[in-house]
Amino acid sequence: MRSCLQGGIFHFLPKAEPCLEEELLKVFKVFDCDDTGKISFENLKVMAGEVGEEITDEELQEMIDEADVDGDGEVNEQEFLRILTLTD
C-alpha cells in the first residue's frame, strides 16, 4: 500500500538511501519552518500551499498520523526518514 506521505506533498522526494539521508534532513528542515525539530500539521499546511498542492485538512492530518510513530502529533526527523524509506 502506498503511503499518504509518499503520495501527498512528499511525492516529489526520492526514496531515501543512506547517501540521501543528509539531503532528506535538509528537506526536513525546510518543512520544519518554525524550527521546532518536528513537522506539525500547520507546517504541512504551509508547505502544501507553497508548492501549490490542494490537500484537505483531513488528508494532511492523515499524513501526520501515518508518520507519527511516537504519537505526539508531529513528525520528527527519524519518523520523516522512516516514512520516506518505506517500500511499496
PyMOL Python script that loads the backbone (N, CA, C, O; Angstrom):
from pymol import cmd

cmd.read_pdbstr("""\
ATOM      1  N   MET A   1       0.836  -1.180   0.000  1.00  0.00           N
ATOM      2  CA  MET A   1       0.000   0.000   0.000  1.00  0.00           C
ATOM      3  C   MET A   1       0.883   1.247   0.000  1.00  0.00           C
ATOM      4  O   MET A   1       1.832   1.339   0.778  1.00  0.00           O
ATOM      5  N   ARG A   2       0.577   2.180  -0.850  1.00  0.00           N
ATOM      6  CA  ARG A   2       1.353   3.414  -0.939  1.00  0.00           C
ATOM      7  C   ARG A   2       0.976   4.331   0.215  1.00  0.00           C
ATOM      8  O   ARG A   2      -0.206   4.499   0.514  1.00  0.00           O
ATOM      9  N   SER A   3       1.963   4.921   0.858  1.00  0.00           N
ATOM     10  CA  SER A   3       1.679   5.775   1.996  1.00  0.00           C
ATOM     11  C   SER A   3       1.150   7.124   1.540  1.00  0.00           C
ATOM     12  O   SER A   3       1.452   7.577   0.436  1.00  0.00           O
ATOM     13  N   CYS A   4       0.364   7.761   2.391  1.00  0.00           N
ATOM     14  CA  CYS A   4      -0.156   9.100   2.092  1.00  0.00           C
ATOM     15  C   CYS A   4       0.986  10.092   1.963  1.00  0.00           C
ATOM     16  O   CYS A   4       0.956  10.972   1.103  1.00  0.00           O
ATOM     17  N   LEU A   5       1.994   9.951   2.815  1.00  0.00           N
ATOM     18  CA  LEU A   5       3.122  10.873   2.742  1.00  0.00           C
ATOM     19  C   LEU A   5       3.853  10.728   1.422  1.00  0.00           C
ATOM     20  O   LEU A   5       4.292  11.720   0.840  1.00  0.00           O
ATOM     21  N   GLN A   6       3.986   9.504   0.949  1.00  0.00           N
ATOM     22  CA  GLN A   6       4.674   9.297  -0.321  1.00  0.00           C
ATOM     23  C   GLN A   6       3.837   9.814  -1.475  1.00  0.00           C
ATOM     24  O   GLN A   6       4.389  10.222  -2.497  1.00  0.00           O
ATOM     25  N   GLY A   7       2.524   9.807  -1.338  1.00  0.00           N
ATOM     26  CA  GLY A   7       1.653  10.243  -2.414  1.00  0.00           C
ATOM     27  C   GLY A   7       1.225  11.693  -2.287  1.00  0.00           C
ATOM     28  O   GLY A   7       0.714  12.261  -3.252  1.00  0.00           O
ATOM     29  N   GLY A   8       1.415  12.308  -1.135  1.00  0.00           N
ATOM     30  CA  GLY A   8       0.996  13.680  -0.901  1.00  0.00           C
ATOM     31  C   GLY A   8       2.062  14.667  -1.340  1.00  0.00           C
ATOM     32  O   GLY A   8       2.668  14.512  -2.400  1.00  0.00           O
ATOM     33  N   ILE A   9       2.288  15.689  -0.513  1.00  0.00           N
ATOM     34  CA  ILE A   9       3.234  16.728  -0.902  1.00  0.00           C
ATOM     35  C   ILE A   9       4.675  16.250  -0.897  1.00  0.00           C
ATOM     36  O   ILE A   9       5.564  16.975  -1.345  1.00  0.00           O
ATOM     37  N   PHE A  10       4.923  15.051  -0.403  1.00  0.00           N
ATOM     38  CA  PHE A  10       6.268  14.497  -0.426  1.00  0.00           C
ATOM     39  C   PHE A  10       6.533  13.698  -1.696  1.00  0.00           C
ATOM     40  O   PHE A  10       7.620  13.140  -1.853  1.00  0.00           O
ATOM     41  N   HIS A  11       5.563  13.631  -2.603  1.00  0.00           N
ATOM     42  CA  HIS A  11       5.690  12.771  -3.785  1.00  0.00           C
ATOM     43  C   HIS A  11       6.897  13.107  -4.645  1.00  0.00           C
ATOM     44  O   HIS A  11       7.393  12.249  -5.376  1.00  0.00           O
ATOM     45  N   PHE A  12       7.374  14.335  -4.570  1.00  0.00           N
ATOM     46  CA  PHE A  12       8.499  14.743  -5.399  1.00  0.00           C
ATOM     47  C   PHE A  12       9.842  14.332  -4.819  1.00  0.00           C
ATOM     48  O   PHE A  12      10.866  14.480  -5.486  1.00  0.00           O
ATOM     49  N   LEU A  13       9.864  13.818  -3.588  1.00  0.00           N
ATOM     50  CA  LEU A  13      11.117  13.416  -2.956  1.00  0.00           C
ATOM     51  C   LEU A  13      11.501  12.009  -3.383  1.00  0.00           C
ATOM     52  O   LEU A  13      10.635  11.145  -3.524  1.00  0.00           O
ATOM     53  N   PRO A  14      12.791  11.770  -3.589  1.00  0.00           N
ATOM     54  CA  PRO A  14      13.223  10.416  -3.951  1.00  0.00           C
ATOM     55  C   PRO A  14      13.125   9.488  -2.756  1.00  0.00           C
ATOM     56  O   PRO A  14      13.097   9.934  -1.609  1.00  0.00           O
ATOM     57  N   LYS A  15      13.075   8.193  -3.034  1.00  0.00           N
ATOM     58  CA  LYS A  15      13.164   7.211  -1.958  1.00  0.00           C
ATOM     59  C   LYS A  15      14.515   7.402  -1.270  1.00  0.00           C
ATOM     60  O   LYS A  15      15.532   7.615  -1.930  1.00  0.00           O
ATOM     61  N   ALA A  16      14.516   7.325   0.038  1.00  0.00           N
ATOM     62  CA  ALA A  16      15.741   7.560   0.797  1.00  0.00           C
ATOM     63  C   ALA A  16      16.694   6.382   0.679  1.00  0.00           C
ATOM     64  O   ALA A  16      16.290   5.222   0.760  1.00  0.00           O
ATOM     65  N   GLU A  17      17.935   6.696   0.490  1.00  0.00           N
ATOM     66  CA  GLU A  17      19.027   5.738   0.555  1.00  0.00           C
ATOM     67  C   GLU A  17      20.014   6.342   1.534  1.00  0.00           C
ATOM     68  O   GLU A  17      19.965   7.547   1.785  1.00  0.00           O
ATOM     69  N   PRO A  18      20.910   5.543   2.094  1.00  0.00           N
ATOM     70  CA  PRO A  18      21.836   6.100   3.080  1.00  0.00           C
ATOM     71  C   PRO A  18      22.548   7.367   2.607  1.00  0.00           C
ATOM     72  O   PRO A  18      22.740   8.294   3.394  1.00  0.00           O
ATOM     73  N   CYS A  19      22.939   7.420   1.345  1.00  0.00           N
ATOM     74  CA  CYS A  19      23.654   8.589   0.846  1.00  0.00           C
ATOM     75  C   CYS A  19      22.735   9.805   0.718  1.00  0.00           C
ATOM     76  O   CYS A  19      23.216  10.933   0.619  1.00  0.00           O
ATOM     77  N   LEU A  20      21.423   9.586   0.720  1.00  0.00           N
ATOM     78  CA  LEU A  20      20.474  10.685   0.594  1.00  0.00           C
ATOM     79  C   LEU A  20      19.986  11.202   1.939  1.00  0.00           C
ATOM     80  O   LEU A  20      19.302  12.224   1.999  1.00  0.00           O
ATOM     81  N   GLU A  21      20.328  10.513   3.010  1.00  0.00           N
ATOM     82  CA  GLU A  21      19.805  10.899   4.317  1.00  0.00           C
ATOM     83  C   GLU A  21      20.113  12.354   4.649  1.00  0.00           C
ATOM     84  O   GLU A  21      19.241  13.072   5.139  1.00  0.00           O
ATOM     85  N   GLU A  22      21.327  12.794   4.390  1.00  0.00           N
ATOM     86  CA  GLU A  22      21.703  14.179   4.681  1.00  0.00           C
ATOM     87  C   GLU A  22      20.843  15.159   3.882  1.00  0.00           C
ATOM     88  O   GLU A  22      20.404  16.180   4.412  1.00  0.00           O
ATOM     89  N   GLU A  23      20.604  14.848   2.613  1.00  0.00           N
ATOM     90  CA  GLU A  23      19.768  15.710   1.777  1.00  0.00           C
ATOM     91  C   GLU A  23      18.327  15.724   2.282  1.00  0.00           C
ATOM     92  O   GLU A  23      17.689  16.775   2.316  1.00  0.00           O
ATOM     93  N   LEU A  24      17.821  14.566   2.670  1.00  0.00           N
ATOM     94  CA  LEU A  24      16.453  14.498   3.177  1.00  0.00           C
ATOM     95  C   LEU A  24      16.306  15.261   4.490  1.00  0.00           C
ATOM     96  O   LEU A  24      15.253  15.844   4.750  1.00  0.00           O
ATOM     97  N   LEU A  25      17.333  15.264   5.306  1.00  0.00           N
ATOM     98  CA  LEU A  25      17.277  16.033   6.548  1.00  0.00           C
ATOM     99  C   LEU A  25      17.264  17.533   6.259  1.00  0.00           C
ATOM    100  O   LEU A  25      16.682  18.306   7.021  1.00  0.00           O
ATOM    101  N   LYS A  26      17.895  17.944   5.174  1.00  0.00           N
ATOM    102  CA  LYS A  26      17.801  19.351   4.755  1.00  0.00           C
ATOM    103  C   LYS A  26      16.368  19.678   4.354  1.00  0.00           C
ATOM    104  O   LYS A  26      15.853  20.747   4.681  1.00  0.00           O
ATOM    105  N   VAL A  27      15.727  18.754   3.646  1.00  0.00           N
ATOM    106  CA  VAL A  27      14.323  18.935   3.264  1.00  0.00           C
ATOM    107  C   VAL A  27      13.454  18.985   4.521  1.00  0.00           C
ATOM    108  O   VAL A  27      12.538  19.802   4.616  1.00  0.00           O
ATOM    109  N   PHE A  28      13.743  18.110   5.480  1.00  0.00           N
ATOM    110  CA  PHE A  28      13.004  18.116   6.744  1.00  0.00           C
ATOM    111  C   PHE A  28      13.049  19.508   7.366  1.00  0.00           C
ATOM    112  O   PHE A  28      12.029  20.012   7.836  1.00  0.00           O
ATOM    113  N   LYS A  29      14.216  20.126   7.371  1.00  0.00           N
ATOM    114  CA  LYS A  29      14.372  21.445   7.980  1.00  0.00           C
ATOM    115  C   LYS A  29      13.551  22.507   7.243  1.00  0.00           C
ATOM    116  O   LYS A  29      13.090  23.469   7.857  1.00  0.00           O
ATOM    117  N   VAL A  30      13.368  22.338   5.938  1.00  0.00           N
ATOM    118  CA  VAL A  30      12.509  23.257   5.182  1.00  0.00           C
ATOM    119  C   VAL A  30      11.058  23.093   5.640  1.00  0.00           C
ATOM    120  O   VAL A  30      10.357  24.082   5.855  1.00  0.00           O
ATOM    121  N   PHE A  31      10.614  21.849   5.788  1.00  0.00           N
ATOM    122  CA  PHE A  31       9.246  21.592   6.248  1.00  0.00           C
ATOM    123  C   PHE A  31       9.050  22.070   7.685  1.00  0.00           C
ATOM    124  O   PHE A  31       7.962  22.516   8.049  1.00  0.00           O
ATOM    125  N   ASP A  32      10.096  21.978   8.497  1.00  0.00           N
ATOM    126  CA  ASP A  32      10.050  22.424   9.898  1.00  0.00           C
ATOM    127  C   ASP A  32      10.276  23.937   9.934  1.00  0.00           C
ATOM    128  O   ASP A  32      11.269  24.413  10.484  1.00  0.00           O
ATOM    129  N   CYS A  33       9.340  24.686   9.339  1.00  0.00           N
ATOM    130  CA  CYS A  33       9.532  26.122   9.133  1.00  0.00           C
ATOM    131  C   CYS A  33       9.526  26.937  10.426  1.00  0.00           C
ATOM    132  O   CYS A  33       9.940  28.096  10.411  1.00  0.00           O
ATOM    133  N   ASP A  34       9.069  26.367  11.540  1.00  0.00           N
ATOM    134  CA  ASP A  34       9.121  27.084  12.811  1.00  0.00           C
ATOM    135  C   ASP A  34      10.283  26.611  13.688  1.00  0.00           C
ATOM    136  O   ASP A  34      10.395  27.000  14.850  1.00  0.00           O
ATOM    137  N   ASP A  35      11.146  25.766  13.114  1.00  0.00           N
ATOM    138  CA  ASP A  35      12.394  25.326  13.748  1.00  0.00           C
ATOM    139  C   ASP A  35      12.188  24.682  15.125  1.00  0.00           C
ATOM    140  O   ASP A  35      12.902  24.981  16.082  1.00  0.00           O
ATOM    141  N   THR A  36      11.192  23.791  15.196  1.00  0.00           N
ATOM    142  CA  THR A  36      10.925  23.087  16.461  1.00  0.00           C
ATOM    143  C   THR A  36      11.576  21.713  16.510  1.00  0.00           C
ATOM    144  O   THR A  36      11.597  21.067  17.557  1.00  0.00           O
ATOM    145  N   GLY A  37      12.109  21.266  15.370  1.00  0.00           N
ATOM    146  CA  GLY A  37      12.664  19.921  15.301  1.00  0.00           C
ATOM    147  C   GLY A  37      11.614  18.886  14.943  1.00  0.00           C
ATOM    148  O   GLY A  37      11.891  17.686  14.937  1.00  0.00           O
ATOM    149  N   LYS A  38      10.403  19.352  14.641  1.00  0.00           N
ATOM    150  CA  LYS A  38       9.307  18.464  14.264  1.00  0.00           C
ATOM    151  C   LYS A  38       8.454  19.139  13.195  1.00  0.00           C
ATOM    152  O   LYS A  38       8.383  20.365  13.114  1.00  0.00           O
ATOM    153  N   ILE A  39       7.809  18.308  12.378  1.00  0.00           N
ATOM    154  CA  ILE A  39       6.881  18.816  11.375  1.00  0.00           C
ATOM    155  C   ILE A  39       5.476  18.680  11.950  1.00  0.00           C
ATOM    156  O   ILE A  39       5.020  17.580  12.260  1.00  0.00           O
ATOM    157  N   SER A  40       4.806  19.807  12.087  1.00  0.00           N
ATOM    158  CA  SER A  40       3.453  19.824  12.638  1.00  0.00           C
ATOM    159  C   SER A  40       2.421  19.872  11.512  1.00  0.00           C
ATOM    160  O   SER A  40       2.767  20.029  10.341  1.00  0.00           O
ATOM    161  N   PHE A  41       1.167  19.737  11.882  1.00  0.00           N
ATOM    162  CA  PHE A  41       0.062  19.890  10.937  1.00  0.00           C
ATOM    163  C   PHE A  41       0.165  21.250  10.251  1.00  0.00           C
ATOM    164  O   PHE A  41       0.030  21.346   9.031  1.00  0.00           O
ATOM    165  N   GLU A  42       0.404  22.295  11.033  1.00  0.00           N
ATOM    166  CA  GLU A  42       0.499  23.650  10.467  1.00  0.00           C
ATOM    167  C   GLU A  42       1.672  23.765   9.499  1.00  0.00           C
ATOM    168  O   GLU A  42       1.553  24.417   8.461  1.00  0.00           O
ATOM    169  N   ASN A  43       2.815  23.134   9.828  1.00  0.00           N
ATOM    170  CA  ASN A  43       3.960  23.139   8.911  1.00  0.00           C
ATOM    171  C   ASN A  43       3.571  22.522   7.579  1.00  0.00           C
ATOM    172  O   ASN A  43       3.883  23.072   6.523  1.00  0.00           O
ATOM    173  N   LEU A  44       2.886  21.374   7.624  1.00  0.00           N
ATOM    174  CA  LEU A  44       2.464  20.705   6.386  1.00  0.00           C
ATOM    175  C   LEU A  44       1.505  21.571   5.593  1.00  0.00           C
ATOM    176  O   LEU A  44       1.586  21.634   4.366  1.00  0.00           O
ATOM    177  N   LYS A  45       0.601  22.236   6.287  1.00  0.00           N
ATOM    178  CA  LYS A  45      -0.378  23.090   5.617  1.00  0.00           C
ATOM    179  C   LYS A  45       0.324  24.236   4.885  1.00  0.00           C
ATOM    180  O   LYS A  45      -0.020  24.553   3.746  1.00  0.00           O
ATOM    181  N   VAL A  46       1.296  24.845   5.534  1.00  0.00           N
ATOM    182  CA  VAL A  46       2.067  25.923   4.910  1.00  0.00           C
ATOM    183  C   VAL A  46       2.795  25.407   3.673  1.00  0.00           C
ATOM    184  O   VAL A  46       2.741  26.026   2.611  1.00  0.00           O
ATOM    185  N   MET A  47       3.477  24.270   3.814  1.00  0.00           N
ATOM    186  CA  MET A  47       4.243  23.727   2.692  1.00  0.00           C
ATOM    187  C   MET A  47       3.342  23.306   1.539  1.00  0.00           C
ATOM    188  O   MET A  47       3.700  23.499   0.377  1.00  0.00           O
ATOM    189  N   ALA A  48       2.188  22.737   1.837  1.00  0.00           N
ATOM    190  CA  ALA A  48       1.252  22.347   0.779  1.00  0.00           C
ATOM    191  C   ALA A  48       0.843  23.576  -0.021  1.00  0.00           C
ATOM    192  O   ALA A  48       0.768  23.527  -1.249  1.00  0.00           O
ATOM    193  N   GLY A  49       0.583  24.661   0.668  1.00  0.00           N
ATOM    194  CA  GLY A  49       0.226  25.906  -0.009  1.00  0.00           C
ATOM    195  C   GLY A  49       1.365  26.452  -0.842  1.00  0.00           C
ATOM    196  O   GLY A  49       1.150  26.946  -1.949  1.00  0.00           O
ATOM    197  N   GLU A  50       2.581  26.365  -0.314  1.00  0.00           N
ATOM    198  CA  GLU A  50       3.739  26.898  -1.028  1.00  0.00           C
ATOM    199  C   GLU A  50       4.062  26.123  -2.296  1.00  0.00           C
ATOM    200  O   GLU A  50       4.553  26.701  -3.266  1.00  0.00           O
ATOM    201  N   VAL A  51       3.792  24.820  -2.300  1.00  0.00           N
ATOM    202  CA  VAL A  51       4.074  24.028  -3.505  1.00  0.00           C
ATOM    203  C   VAL A  51       2.844  23.879  -4.393  1.00  0.00           C
ATOM    204  O   VAL A  51       2.884  23.186  -5.410  1.00  0.00           O
ATOM    205  N   GLY A  52       1.742  24.537  -4.001  1.00  0.00           N
ATOM    206  CA  GLY A  52       0.546  24.548  -4.831  1.00  0.00           C
ATOM    207  C   GLY A  52      -0.286  23.283  -4.795  1.00  0.00           C
ATOM    208  O   GLY A  52      -1.099  23.050  -5.689  1.00  0.00           O
ATOM    209  N   GLU A  53      -0.094  22.457  -3.767  1.00  0.00           N
ATOM    210  CA  GLU A  53      -0.878  21.225  -3.636  1.00  0.00           C
ATOM    211  C   GLU A  53      -2.210  21.536  -2.963  1.00  0.00           C
ATOM    212  O   GLU A  53      -2.252  22.243  -1.957  1.00  0.00           O
ATOM    213  N   GLU A  54      -3.279  21.014  -3.511  1.00  0.00           N
ATOM    214  CA  GLU A  54      -4.596  21.149  -2.893  1.00  0.00           C
ATOM    215  C   GLU A  54      -4.863  19.885  -2.083  1.00  0.00           C
ATOM    216  O   GLU A  54      -5.317  18.871  -2.614  1.00  0.00           O
ATOM    217  N   ILE A  55      -4.574  19.967  -0.796  1.00  0.00           N
ATOM    218  CA  ILE A  55      -4.731  18.830   0.102  1.00  0.00           C
ATOM    219  C   ILE A  55      -5.653  19.269   1.234  1.00  0.00           C
ATOM    220  O   ILE A  55      -5.456  20.329   1.828  1.00  0.00           O
ATOM    221  N   THR A  56      -6.648  18.459   1.526  1.00  0.00           N
ATOM    222  CA  THR A  56      -7.592  18.804   2.590  1.00  0.00           C
ATOM    223  C   THR A  56      -6.922  18.683   3.959  1.00  0.00           C
ATOM    224  O   THR A  56      -5.893  18.026   4.113  1.00  0.00           O
ATOM    225  N   ASP A  57      -7.533  19.334   4.941  1.00  0.00           N
ATOM    226  CA  ASP A  57      -7.029  19.218   6.310  1.00  0.00           C
ATOM    227  C   ASP A  57      -7.038  17.764   6.770  1.00  0.00           C
ATOM    228  O   ASP A  57      -6.134  17.326   7.482  1.00  0.00           O
ATOM    229  N   GLU A  58      -8.057  17.025   6.361  1.00  0.00           N
ATOM    230  CA  GLU A  58      -8.148  15.615   6.736  1.00  0.00           C
ATOM    231  C   GLU A  58      -6.981  14.819   6.147  1.00  0.00           C
ATOM    232  O   GLU A  58      -6.406  13.962   6.818  1.00  0.00           O
ATOM    233  N   GLU A  59      -6.636  15.106   4.890  1.00  0.00           N
ATOM    234  CA  GLU A  59      -5.506  14.417   4.252  1.00  0.00           C
ATOM    235  C   GLU A  59      -4.193  14.784   4.927  1.00  0.00           C
ATOM    236  O   GLU A  59      -3.333  13.926   5.126  1.00  0.00           O
ATOM    237  N   LEU A  60      -4.036  16.057   5.280  1.00  0.00           N
ATOM    238  CA  LEU A  60      -2.821  16.480   5.978  1.00  0.00           C
ATOM    239  C   LEU A  60      -2.704  15.772   7.327  1.00  0.00           C
ATOM    240  O   LEU A  60      -1.626  15.309   7.702  1.00  0.00           O
ATOM    241  N   GLN A  61      -3.816  15.691   8.051  1.00  0.00           N
ATOM    242  CA  GLN A  61      -3.793  15.011   9.349  1.00  0.00           C
ATOM    243  C   GLN A  61      -3.489  13.530   9.181  1.00  0.00           C
ATOM    244  O   GLN A  61      -2.782  12.939   9.997  1.00  0.00           O
ATOM    245  N   GLU A  62      -4.021  12.935   8.128  1.00  0.00           N
ATOM    246  CA  GLU A  62      -3.743  11.526   7.841  1.00  0.00           C
ATOM    247  C   GLU A  62      -2.252  11.314   7.584  1.00  0.00           C
ATOM    248  O   GLU A  62      -1.683  10.305   8.001  1.00  0.00           O
ATOM    249  N   MET A  63      -1.624  12.264   6.896  1.00  0.00           N
ATOM    250  CA  MET A  63      -0.189  12.176   6.635  1.00  0.00           C
ATOM    251  C   MET A  63       0.592  12.210   7.947  1.00  0.00           C
ATOM    252  O   MET A  63       1.510  11.416   8.152  1.00  0.00           O
ATOM    253  N   ILE A  64       0.222  13.129   8.826  1.00  0.00           N
ATOM    254  CA  ILE A  64       0.881  13.221  10.132  1.00  0.00           C
ATOM    255  C   ILE A  64       0.676  11.915  10.905  1.00  0.00           C
ATOM    256  O   ILE A  64       1.626  11.343  11.441  1.00  0.00           O
ATOM    257  N   ASP A  65      -0.570  11.457  10.955  1.00  0.00           N
ATOM    258  CA  ASP A  65      -0.887  10.243  11.721  1.00  0.00           C
ATOM    259  C   ASP A  65      -0.112   9.032  11.221  1.00  0.00           C
ATOM    260  O   ASP A  65       0.334   8.205  12.015  1.00  0.00           O
ATOM    261  N   GLU A  66       0.047   8.927   9.908  1.00  0.00           N
ATOM    262  CA  GLU A  66       0.757   7.781   9.335  1.00  0.00           C
ATOM    263  C   GLU A  66       2.234   7.772   9.715  1.00  0.00           C
ATOM    264  O   GLU A  66       2.809   6.711   9.959  1.00  0.00           O
ATOM    265  N   ALA A  67       2.836   8.937   9.763  1.00  0.00           N
ATOM    266  CA  ALA A  67       4.269   9.022  10.044  1.00  0.00           C
ATOM    267  C   ALA A  67       4.582   9.075  11.535  1.00  0.00           C
ATOM    268  O   ALA A  67       5.687   8.722  11.949  1.00  0.00           O
ATOM    269  N   ASP A  68       3.627   9.509  12.338  1.00  0.00           N
ATOM    270  CA  ASP A  68       3.842   9.779  13.761  1.00  0.00           C
ATOM    271  C   ASP A  68       3.876   8.498  14.590  1.00  0.00           C
ATOM    272  O   ASP A  68       2.849   8.054  15.103  1.00  0.00           O
ATOM    273  N   VAL A  69       5.049   7.918  14.715  1.00  0.00           N
ATOM    274  CA  VAL A  69       5.222   6.659  15.444  1.00  0.00           C
ATOM    275  C   VAL A  69       5.070   6.848  16.954  1.00  0.00           C
ATOM    276  O   VAL A  69       4.473   6.007  17.625  1.00  0.00           O
ATOM    277  N   ASP A  70       5.601   7.936  17.488  1.00  0.00           N
ATOM    278  CA  ASP A  70       5.583   8.114  18.945  1.00  0.00           C
ATOM    279  C   ASP A  70       4.286   8.729  19.475  1.00  0.00           C
ATOM    280  O   ASP A  70       4.122   8.875  20.686  1.00  0.00           O
ATOM    281  N   GLY A  71       3.372   9.088  18.587  1.00  0.00           N
ATOM    282  CA  GLY A  71       2.055   9.550  18.997  1.00  0.00           C
ATOM    283  C   GLY A  71       1.979  10.951  19.564  1.00  0.00           C
ATOM    284  O   GLY A  71       1.012  11.287  20.248  1.00  0.00           O
ATOM    285  N   ASP A  72       2.989  11.786  19.290  1.00  0.00           N
ATOM    286  CA  ASP A  72       2.956  13.145  19.829  1.00  0.00           C
ATOM    287  C   ASP A  72       2.244  14.143  18.914  1.00  0.00           C
ATOM    288  O   ASP A  72       2.149  15.325  19.243  1.00  0.00           O
ATOM    289  N   GLY A  73       1.747  13.677  17.775  1.00  0.00           N
ATOM    290  CA  GLY A  73       1.007  14.548  16.866  1.00  0.00           C
ATOM    291  C   GLY A  73       1.870  15.308  15.884  1.00  0.00           C
ATOM    292  O   GLY A  73       1.366  16.129  15.118  1.00  0.00           O
ATOM    293  N   GLU A  74       3.170  15.044  15.897  1.00  0.00           N
ATOM    294  CA  GLU A  74       4.099  15.702  14.983  1.00  0.00           C
ATOM    295  C   GLU A  74       5.076  14.666  14.435  1.00  0.00           C
ATOM    296  O   GLU A  74       5.156  13.545  14.938  1.00  0.00           O
ATOM    297  N   VAL A  75       5.819  15.054  13.395  1.00  0.00           N
ATOM    298  CA  VAL A  75       6.764  14.141  12.749  1.00  0.00           C
ATOM    299  C   VAL A  75       8.184  14.621  13.030  1.00  0.00           C
ATOM    300  O   VAL A  75       8.565  15.723  12.636  1.00  0.00           O
ATOM    301  N   ASN A  76       8.967  13.782  13.718  1.00  0.00           N
ATOM    302  CA  ASN A  76      10.361  14.144  13.978  1.00  0.00           C
ATOM    303  C   ASN A  76      11.247  13.653  12.823  1.00  0.00           C
ATOM    304  O   ASN A  76      10.761  13.026  11.881  1.00  0.00           O
ATOM    305  N   GLU A  77      12.538  13.942  12.910  1.00  0.00           N
ATOM    306  CA  GLU A  77      13.458  13.579  11.818  1.00  0.00           C
ATOM    307  C   GLU A  77      13.437  12.085  11.523  1.00  0.00           C
ATOM    308  O   GLU A  77      13.364  11.687  10.360  1.00  0.00           O
ATOM    309  N   GLN A  78      13.499  11.260  12.552  1.00  0.00           N
ATOM    310  CA  GLN A  78      13.541   9.812  12.339  1.00  0.00           C
ATOM    311  C   GLN A  78      12.247   9.297  11.715  1.00  0.00           C
ATOM    312  O   GLN A  78      12.276   8.413  10.858  1.00  0.00           O
ATOM    313  N   GLU A  79      11.125   9.843  12.140  1.00  0.00           N
ATOM    314  CA  GLU A  79       9.842   9.440  11.560  1.00  0.00           C
ATOM    315  C   GLU A  79       9.760   9.869  10.097  1.00  0.00           C
ATOM    316  O   GLU A  79       9.232   9.137   9.259  1.00  0.00           O
ATOM    317  N   PHE A  80      10.279  11.051   9.794  1.00  0.00           N
ATOM    318  CA  PHE A  80      10.313  11.565   8.424  1.00  0.00           C
ATOM    319  C   PHE A  80      11.144  10.644   7.537  1.00  0.00           C
ATOM    320  O   PHE A  80      10.719  10.274   6.443  1.00  0.00           O
ATOM    321  N   LEU A  81      12.326  10.279   8.016  1.00  0.00           N
ATOM    322  CA  LEU A  81      13.186   9.377   7.247  1.00  0.00           C
ATOM    323  C   LEU A  81      12.543   8.005   7.091  1.00  0.00           C
ATOM    324  O   LEU A  81      12.618   7.404   6.019  1.00  0.00           O
ATOM    325  N   ARG A  82      11.914   7.505   8.146  1.00  0.00           N
ATOM    326  CA  ARG A  82      11.281   6.189   8.102  1.00  0.00           C
ATOM    327  C   ARG A  82      10.194   6.142   7.032  1.00  0.00           C
ATOM    328  O   ARG A  82      10.139   5.195   6.247  1.00  0.00           O
ATOM    329  N   ILE A  83       9.335   7.153   6.995  1.00  0.00           N
ATOM    330  CA  ILE A  83       8.221   7.118   6.047  1.00  0.00           C
ATOM    331  C   ILE A  83       8.726   7.227   4.608  1.00  0.00           C
ATOM    332  O   ILE A  83       8.094   6.706   3.690  1.00  0.00           O
ATOM    333  N   LEU A  84       9.847   7.894   4.410  1.00  0.00           N
ATOM    334  CA  LEU A  84      10.390   8.031   3.057  1.00  0.00           C
ATOM    335  C   LEU A  84      11.199   6.822   2.620  1.00  0.00           C
ATOM    336  O   LEU A  84      11.533   6.694   1.442  1.00  0.00           O
ATOM    337  N   THR A  85      11.519   5.934   3.555  1.00  0.00           N
ATOM    338  CA  THR A  85      12.270   4.732   3.188  1.00  0.00           C
ATOM    339  C   THR A  85      11.390   3.498   3.116  1.00  0.00           C
ATOM    340  O   THR A  85      11.880   2.413   2.802  1.00  0.00           O
ATOM    341  N   LEU A  86      10.094   3.639   3.401  1.00  0.00           N
ATOM    342  CA  LEU A  86       9.179   2.502   3.266  1.00  0.00           C
ATOM    343  C   LEU A  86       9.091   2.093   1.810  1.00  0.00           C
ATOM    344  O   LEU A  86       9.081   2.940   0.917  1.00  0.00           O
ATOM    345  N   THR A  87       9.028   0.807   1.575  1.00  0.00           N
ATOM    346  CA  THR A  87       8.866   0.328   0.204  1.00  0.00           C
ATOM    347  C   THR A  87       7.404   0.059  -0.056  1.00  0.00           C
ATOM    348  O   THR A  87       6.648  -0.276   0.856  1.00  0.00           O
ATOM    349  N   ASP A  88       7.014   0.206  -1.305  1.00  0.00           N
ATOM    350  CA  ASP A  88       5.617  -0.042  -1.691  1.00  0.00           C
ATOM    351  C   ASP A  88       5.289  -1.506  -1.571  1.00  0.00           C
ATOM    352  O   ASP A  88       4.161  -1.910  -1.852  1.00  0.00           O
TER     353      ASP A  88
END
""", "prot")
cmd.dss("prot")
cmd.show_as("cartoon", "prot")
cmd.util.cbc("prot")
cmd.orient("prot")
